[in-house]
Amino acid sequence: MLPTLCAGFPSPAEGFIEGALELPRWLVPNPPATFIWRVRGWCMKGAGIHDEDLAVVDRSLLPSSGAVVVAVVNGEMSLKRLVMTGNRLSLTFNNREMDQDFAVEDLEEGLLWGVLLFSVRWHHVKARASVQR
């Protein structure tokens, strides 16, 4: 794997980089605690996370204010932004069209399940379709 992807003029030295493609090691530092979820819906559109993206979530990370987390909201797994305002911890949508937040202490079954490491968006429609089967 090359260390960078040039979006301008490539460096002549990068053609001499060697090494095996080890995506799991690069992208998933803690495999036993890492899970992939398919995103359904648009509540995290403002964070660049779209419907049909893949969310890679690590359960071993401690959530902090501003993190995107997977939370159990009234029995349903949900992707939300964790926000600390004063002493109030809440889960919010990251979509200006959806103006609701949930105080963590008010949720019937409020549980922070894991922290989003990154999301993956397919840019080749046929490749995505073959993986979804």
C-alpha positions, 0 to 999 in steps of 0.5 A: 500500500502506498502511504498517500494518494496524490490528487495533484502531481505524483512524487517520482519516489513513490513508485519504489515503495514496497510492501504487502497490502495489510488493510486489516492491520492499518484500519482495524487496530483491535479486531476482536472489538471491531464490528461493521454495520451497514448504515440505514438512513440519513441522520448522520449526513452532516458527518459525511455518513450516508445511507448504505455506507459501512460503519466500522465501530470499535467497542474498546474505545471510550467515547468522548464528546463529539465522537460518533457512537453506536448507541442503543436508543429504546432498543434499537441500534443507532448511529448518533453524535455524542455531545456534552453540554455542561453536565448533560450528555446527549445523543444528536442527529448530524443532519440539519433537517432532523432537530432532535437530541436524546439525553442519555439519562432519559433514554429507556435503554440508553447504552453507548455500544461503541465508537465509530472508527470510520465509514466506507462509501462505495463509489463503484455501484456494481462492486457494491451490488456484488458485495451486498448479495 
